[in-house]
Structures are given as C-alpha cells and as structure tokens.
Amino acid sequence: MQFPAELGLQADADLRHYNTLGVPARARYLTVVNSTTLLTQALQFAHEANLAVLVLGQGSNTVLTRDFDGLVIHNQLRGVDVIQETDSYVELRVAAGENWHQFVSFAVTKHWYGVENLALIPGLVGAAPIQNIGAYGVEVKDVITAVEYVDRTTLAIQTLSNDACQFAYRDSVFKNALCDATVITAVQIRLNKRAALNLDYPALADQAGKQPSLESVFDAVCRIRTQKLPDPAAIPNAGSFFKNPVVTTEHHQRLKSQFPDLIGFATDDGYKLAAGWLIDQAGWKNKEISGVRVHRQQALVVINPSNRSGADVMALAAAIQQDIVRIYDVQLEVEPRIY
C-alpha cells in the first residue's frame, strides 16, 4: 500500500521516548499528527492497511509489554480557546496534545480556579479524561464539561457530555465501552473566576499558608509532588502504579485490628485504603527485580532506571500484588493502561 507522504510514517520506530517508563518497545509504524485532518488520514490509512492503532501522547500512563505491530499515532494537537466567558467562569476548549501541567500553569497565571490541585501530573490533556486524573481532593471530572473525539470507525468528530463520560475513580467510558474506539481531540473545561480553593488534603492545607491563594496552592502542590514523586525525565516511571483499593467496612475493621496504623478513608462503598502504605509496610520500598525497582521514597511508584522491558515492569508489579494479597487479602489494581 502507498504511504500517504503527509503522514511522514516512520517504520520500525523506537517508542522509548514516547512512554515515560522508558520501555524500549518498537512500533511497526509511527506518525506524528498536529491536526484533526492528519489524524483522520492516519486512521483511514490504518483501516485500509488493516493495522491496529495505538494513540500515544507522552505515554505517562502506559506500559508497553511488547512491540506494537500496527500504527502508533503521536498526538500533537495544540491550542487553547475560550468558548464562553462570564463574570464567574470561563469555558475553554483545550486541544488533546497540550501538556497538562503547562495548561494548569496557564490557568493559574490567568487567575482561573479549578485545576491548581492537579499541577505536575505528567501527560497531555487528551489523556486526562481517560484516566479521570486526580490529586489532593480534586478530579478532572470536576471541571470537564465535554470531551471531543474522532470515532475510529466513521472518522466523524463527536462530543460527549460530562455525564456520558461515565467518570469514576481513575476510570471513564474511554477505558471501557469506548476503549480503542475513539481518539480524543479536545477537552472542554470550565474554570471559576472567583476564589474556590480545595484544601481538604491536610498536607496541602499545611503548605498553602495561613492565607492560601490560588498561587500558593499551586506552588504547594508542586513542592509536595516534587518531594514525593520522581521526575519521569530523570527517572523513568509512570507515576502512581497502583490504584487505592476499596474494601468493605468489615474487611477494613479486620485489617485495622491487625494493623492499627492502617490508613483508610470511608467511602460510599466501604473504605479506600492507601495503596502506598500497604506496599511500604510490606517492605517493598527500594526493592528491585530484574532492574525494575520500587521508588525509595514513594512506594506507589515503580521506576525503570535501566530501561527494562514492559514484561519486566509487570513482573515486579505482579510480585507486589501477590504479596499484598498474602498479607492483607487485598487485590491491588494496576493504574496505567497495559499494552
């Protein structure tokens, strides 16, 4: 088949720099798209060539366990546009290829409230709704009004409302019913123009100062994350590797009697446990298997300093999961998407 010249296809492409774990997987083909026109052309080409498609931004929430025998599309759609503005809020259309942290920084400089608690989360804007990213008492679903995407089958651009996105804890319809059926092109976000800070997280409240402001909360989040989490550019990692598990009230009571220092928070479904605490107390901090290691400061983070394979990363994850089941009878779920 004739390759469309405008797609600039790279054959046998190294994906090491397209995933923050630094996994040295390869792709049969790679293309970089910076417009919806190029995106739809790439999807059309993949359909006609009977190629599987994988869309990668920064790959900050991805584990590549094998080479990808298909077309990898690197999303570089850019632009931040005001859709609507009133005295109390501004609604924005943010292209999927925008860097998430840079967008948060931009919002703070504009004195728009709502995403400051989500500073320094790695990745691009298009990945945010898929995972329903969250930190320090805020989830991105709290500010999203709609998500725009290209349907991979029809190539039509569609818009999905917040409710239709079926957001849940680190979850959305884009990880379930619409998984591998869509490519997110933009996210519509509504931010407050009047002060509306979330300081429910104690450590954040402590560091934000006695008279917290938008800027001081943003700075505090950046300080906390920098102290606790390694920079993927310096130490390859995918951020928090495990979700915080939810157990029944009865299970929590049993664990609390056995482990009095257990960290857990009441939810509608029972208790959400701190996965990092479970892993830390099980003795996994700084442990290594085949060159993949648990971070010495943050037990939730798996690091890959030697650029080992995705299979090696998952082998360490599986060993941790087995240990947590053995000790606590709790099943940890991996947070990144596995390919």
C-alpha positions as CSV (number, residue, x, y, z in Angstrom):
1,M,0.0,0.0,0.0
2,Q,1.1,3.5,-0.8
3,F,2.0,5.5,2.3
4,P,0.4,9.0,2.4
5,A,3.5,11.3,2.3
6,E,2.0,13.9,4.6
7,L,1.8,11.3,7.4
8,G,5.6,11.1,7.5
9,L,5.5,7.5,8.5
10,Q,8.5,6.1,10.4
11,A,9.0,2.3,10.1
12,D,10.3,0.1,12.9
13,A,10.1,3.1,15.3
14,D,11.6,3.1,18.7
15,L,9.0,4.0,21.3
16,R,11.4,4.5,24.2
17,H,10.9,8.3,24.1
18,Y,7.1,8.0,23.7
19,N,6.5,6.4,27.1
20,T,7.7,7.8,30.5
21,L,8.7,4.4,31.7
22,G,11.3,4.4,29.0
23,V,10.4,0.9,27.8
24,P,12.3,0.1,24.6
25,A,9.3,-1.3,22.6
26,R,9.1,-0.7,18.9
27,A,6.2,0.0,16.5
28,R,5.7,-1.2,13.0
29,Y,4.8,2.4,12.0
30,L,4.8,5.7,13.8
31,T,3.2,9.0,12.7
32,V,3.0,12.4,14.4
33,V,-0.2,14.4,13.9
34,N,-0.8,18.0,14.6
35,S,-4.3,18.5,13.1
36,T,-7.5,16.6,13.0
37,T,-7.1,16.3,9.2
38,L,-3.9,14.4,9.6
39,L,-5.4,12.4,12.4
40,T,-8.3,11.2,10.3
41,Q,-5.9,10.5,7.4
42,A,-3.8,8.3,9.7
43,L,-6.9,6.4,11.0
44,Q,-8.1,5.9,7.4
45,F,-4.7,4.6,6.3
46,A,-4.6,2.2,9.3
47,H,-8.1,1.0,8.4
48,E,-7.2,0.4,4.7
49,A,-3.9,-1.3,5.7
50,N,-5.7,-3.4,8.3
51,L,-3.4,-2.0,11.0
52,A,-4.1,-1.9,14.7
53,V,-3.8,1.7,16.1
54,L,-2.3,2.9,19.4
55,V,-2.5,6.6,20.3
56,L,0.3,7.9,22.5
57,G,0.8,11.4,23.9
58,Q,3.6,11.3,26.4
59,G,2.8,7.7,27.3
60,S,2.8,8.7,31.0
61,N,0.0,6.2,31.9
62,T,1.1,3.3,29.7
63,V,3.1,0.1,30.0
64,L,4.2,-1.3,26.7
65,T,4.7,-5.1,27.3
66,R,5.6,-5.9,23.7
67,D,6.3,-4.4,20.3
68,F,3.3,-2.9,18.6
69,D,2.5,-4.5,15.3
70,G,0.5,-1.6,13.9
71,L,0.4,2.2,13.7
72,V,1.3,4.4,16.7
73,I,-0.2,7.9,16.4
74,H,1.6,10.5,18.4
75,N,-0.9,13.2,19.3
76,Q,0.4,16.8,19.0
77,L,-2.9,18.7,18.5
78,R,-2.4,22.1,20.1
79,G,-4.5,25.1,21.1
80,V,-6.4,26.7,24.0
81,D,-9.5,28.6,23.0
82,V,-12.2,30.4,25.0
83,I,-15.7,29.1,24.2
84,Q,-17.6,31.2,26.7
85,E,-16.8,33.7,29.4
86,T,-18.9,35.3,32.1
87,D,-18.1,37.2,35.3
88,S,-18.0,34.0,37.3
89,Y,-16.5,31.4,34.9
90,V,-14.6,30.7,31.7
91,E,-15.2,27.7,29.5
92,L,-12.2,26.6,27.4
93,R,-11.6,24.2,24.6
94,V,-8.1,22.6,25.2
95,A,-6.6,20.5,22.4
96,A,-5.6,17.0,23.3
97,G,-1.9,17.5,22.6
98,E,-1.4,20.3,25.1
99,N,0.8,19.5,28.0
100,W,-1.4,19.1,31.1
101,H,0.9,20.8,33.6
102,Q,1.6,23.7,31.2
103,F,-2.2,24.2,30.9
104,V,-2.6,24.2,34.7
105,S,0.2,26.8,34.9
106,F,-1.5,28.9,32.2
107,A,-4.8,28.7,34.1
108,V,-3.1,29.9,37.3
109,T,-1.5,32.9,35.6
110,K,-5.0,33.8,34.3
111,H,-6.3,33.5,37.9
112,W,-8.8,30.8,36.9
113,Y,-9.6,28.3,39.6
114,G,-10.2,24.6,39.4
115,V,-7.1,22.7,38.3
116,E,-4.4,24.0,40.6
117,N,-4.5,20.8,42.7
118,L,-3.7,18.8,39.6
119,A,-0.4,20.6,38.9
120,L,2.6,18.5,37.8
121,I,0.6,15.5,36.8
122,P,2.5,14.2,33.8
123,G,0.9,13.7,30.4
124,L,-1.2,15.5,27.8
125,V,-4.7,17.0,28.1
126,G,-6.2,14.2,26.0
127,A,-5.2,11.6,28.5
128,A,-6.7,13.4,31.5
129,P,-10.4,12.3,30.9
130,I,-9.5,8.7,30.0
131,Q,-8.0,8.1,33.5
132,N,-10.0,10.8,35.2
133,I,-6.8,12.1,36.7
134,G,-6.9,13.3,40.3
135,A,-4.9,14.6,43.2
136,Y,-5.3,16.3,46.5
137,G,-9.1,16.1,46.6
138,V,-9.8,17.1,43.0
139,E,-10.5,15.0,39.9
140,V,-10.5,16.3,36.4
141,K,-14.2,15.3,36.1
142,D,-15.0,18.2,38.4
143,V,-14.0,20.7,35.7
144,I,-14.8,18.9,32.4
145,T,-18.0,19.9,30.6
146,A,-17.5,17.8,27.5
147,V,-14.9,15.7,25.6
148,E,-14.4,15.8,21.8
149,Y,-13.2,12.8,19.9
150,V,-12.9,11.2,16.5
151,D,-14.8,8.0,16.0
152,R,-12.2,5.5,14.7
153,T,-14.8,3.7,12.6
154,T,-16.8,6.6,11.0
155,L,-14.0,9.2,11.3
156,A,-16.7,11.6,12.5
157,I,-15.9,14.1,15.2
158,Q,-18.3,13.6,18.2
159,T,-18.8,15.4,21.5
160,L,-19.6,13.6,24.8
161,S,-21.1,15.4,27.8
162,N,-19.6,15.0,31.3
163,D,-22.4,12.6,32.3
164,A,-21.9,10.5,29.2
165,C,-18.2,10.1,30.0
166,Q,-19.2,7.9,33.0
167,F,-16.4,9.2,35.2
168,A,-15.4,7.2,38.2
169,Y,-12.3,6.8,40.3
170,R,-9.4,6.7,37.8
171,D,-12.0,5.5,35.2
172,S,-14.2,6.6,32.4
173,V,-16.1,5.3,29.4
174,F,-12.9,5.8,27.4
175,K,-11.3,2.9,29.4
176,N,-14.4,0.7,28.9
177,A,-17.1,0.9,26.2
178,L,-15.2,3.4,24.1
179,C,-11.8,1.9,24.6
180,D,-9.9,1.6,21.3
181,A,-13.0,3.1,19.5
182,T,-12.1,6.8,19.8
183,V,-9.3,9.3,19.7
184,I,-9.7,12.3,21.9
185,T,-9.1,15.6,20.1
186,A,-10.0,18.2,22.7
187,V,-11.4,18.6,26.2
188,Q,-13.9,21.3,27.2
189,I,-13.1,22.7,30.7
190,R,-15.0,25.2,32.9
191,L,-12.9,27.1,35.4
192,N,-14.0,29.6,38.1
193,K,-13.0,33.2,38.0
194,R,-13.9,33.6,41.7
195,A,-11.9,32.1,44.5
196,A,-12.8,28.4,45.0
197,L,-9.9,26.5,46.7
198,N,-9.9,22.9,47.7
199,L,-7.8,22.3,50.8
200,D,-9.3,19.1,52.1
201,Y,-5.9,17.3,51.8
202,P,-4.1,18.1,55.2
203,A,-0.6,18.3,53.8
204,L,-1.7,20.7,51.1
205,A,-3.5,22.9,53.7
206,D,-0.4,23.0,55.8
207,Q,1.9,24.0,52.9
208,A,-0.5,26.5,51.3
209,G,0.0,29.0,54.1
210,K,-2.3,30.8,56.6
211,Q,-3.9,32.9,53.9
212,P,-3.9,30.5,51.0
213,S,-4.3,31.8,47.4
214,L,-4.5,30.2,44.0
215,E,-0.8,30.7,43.5
216,S,0.2,29.4,47.0
217,V,-1.9,26.2,46.5
218,F,-0.4,25.7,43.0
219,D,3.1,26.2,44.5
220,A,2.4,23.9,47.4
221,V,1.2,21.1,45.1
222,C,4.3,21.5,43.0
223,R,6.5,21.3,46.1
224,I,4.7,18.2,47.5
225,R,4.8,16.3,44.2
226,T,8.5,17.2,43.6
227,Q,9.4,16.0,47.1
228,K,7.4,12.8,46.8
229,L,7.5,11.8,43.1
230,P,10.5,11.4,40.8
231,D,10.6,13.4,37.6
232,P,10.0,10.9,34.7
233,A,12.5,12.9,32.6
234,A,15.2,12.0,35.1
235,I,14.0,8.6,36.4
236,P,11.7,6.7,34.1
237,N,8.3,6.0,35.7
238,A,4.6,6.1,35.1
239,G,3.5,7.9,38.3
240,S,1.3,6.1,40.7
241,F,1.4,2.5,39.6
242,F,-1.5,1.1,41.7
243,K,-5.0,2.4,42.5
244,N,-6.0,2.8,46.1
245,P,-8.1,-0.3,46.8
246,V,-11.7,-0.1,48.2
247,V,-12.6,-2.8,50.8
248,T,-15.8,-3.5,52.7
249,T,-16.3,-2.0,56.2
250,E,-15.9,-5.4,57.7
251,H,-12.7,-6.1,55.9
252,H,-11.4,-2.7,57.0
253,Q,-12.2,-3.4,60.6
254,R,-10.4,-6.8,60.4
255,L,-7.3,-5.1,59.0
256,K,-7.5,-2.2,61.4
257,S,-7.4,-4.6,64.4
258,Q,-4.4,-6.3,63.0
259,F,-2.6,-3.2,61.6
260,P,-3.6,-0.2,63.9
261,D,-1.7,2.3,61.8
262,L,-3.6,1.3,58.6
263,I,-4.6,4.4,56.5
264,G,-8.1,4.3,55.2
265,F,-10.9,6.7,54.3
266,A,-14.6,6.0,54.5
267,T,-16.4,6.0,51.1
268,D,-19.9,5.1,49.9
269,D,-18.7,1.6,49.2
270,G,-16.7,0.9,52.3
271,Y,-13.1,2.1,52.9
272,K,-10.5,3.3,50.4
273,L,-7.1,2.1,51.6
274,A,-3.8,3.9,50.9
275,A,-2.0,1.5,48.4
276,G,1.3,3.2,49.1
277,W,1.0,2.4,52.8
278,L,0.2,-1.2,52.1
279,I,3.2,-1.6,49.8
280,D,5.5,0.3,52.1
281,Q,4.6,-1.7,55.2
282,A,5.0,-4.9,53.2
283,G,8.7,-3.9,52.8
284,W,8.7,-3.2,49.1
285,K,10.3,0.3,49.1
286,N,13.6,0.3,47.1
287,K,13.2,-3.5,46.3
288,E,14.3,-4.5,42.8
289,I,13.5,-7.3,40.4
290,S,15.4,-7.5,37.0
291,G,16.4,-3.9,37.1
292,V,12.9,-2.5,37.9
293,R,12.5,-1.0,41.3
294,V,10.0,0.4,43.8
295,H,11.0,4.0,44.5
296,R,12.8,4.5,47.7
297,Q,10.6,7.5,48.8
298,Q,7.2,6.7,47.3
299,A,6.1,3.1,47.4
300,L,3.4,3.7,44.8
301,V,5.9,4.5,42.1
302,V,7.7,1.8,40.1
303,I,10.8,3.1,38.4
304,N,12.7,1.7,35.4
305,P,16.2,3.3,35.5
306,S,17.7,0.6,33.3
307,N,15.1,0.9,30.6
308,R,14.0,-2.7,31.1
309,S,11.1,-4.3,29.1
310,G,7.4,-3.8,29.9
311,A,7.3,-7.5,30.8
312,D,10.0,-6.9,33.5
313,V,7.9,-3.9,34.8
314,M,4.8,-6.1,35.1
315,A,6.8,-8.9,36.7
316,L,7.6,-6.6,39.6
317,A,4.0,-5.4,39.8
318,A,2.8,-9.0,39.9
319,A,5.1,-9.8,42.7
320,I,3.9,-6.8,44.7
321,Q,0.3,-7.8,44.1
322,Q,0.8,-11.3,45.2
323,D,2.5,-10.1,48.4
324,I,-0.3,-7.7,49.2
325,V,-2.9,-10.4,48.8
326,R,-0.9,-12.7,51.0
327,I,-0.5,-10.1,53.8
328,Y,-3.7,-8.1,53.7
329,D,-6.1,-10.2,51.5
330,V,-6.4,-7.1,49.3
331,Q,-6.1,-7.1,45.5
332,L,-4.2,-4.1,44.0
333,E,-5.2,-2.9,40.6
334,V,-2.6,-1.5,38.2
335,E,-3.3,2.1,37.3
336,P,-1.6,2.5,33.9
337,R,-3.0,1.0,30.8
338,I,-1.3,-2.2,29.7
339,Y,-0.5,-2.9,26.1
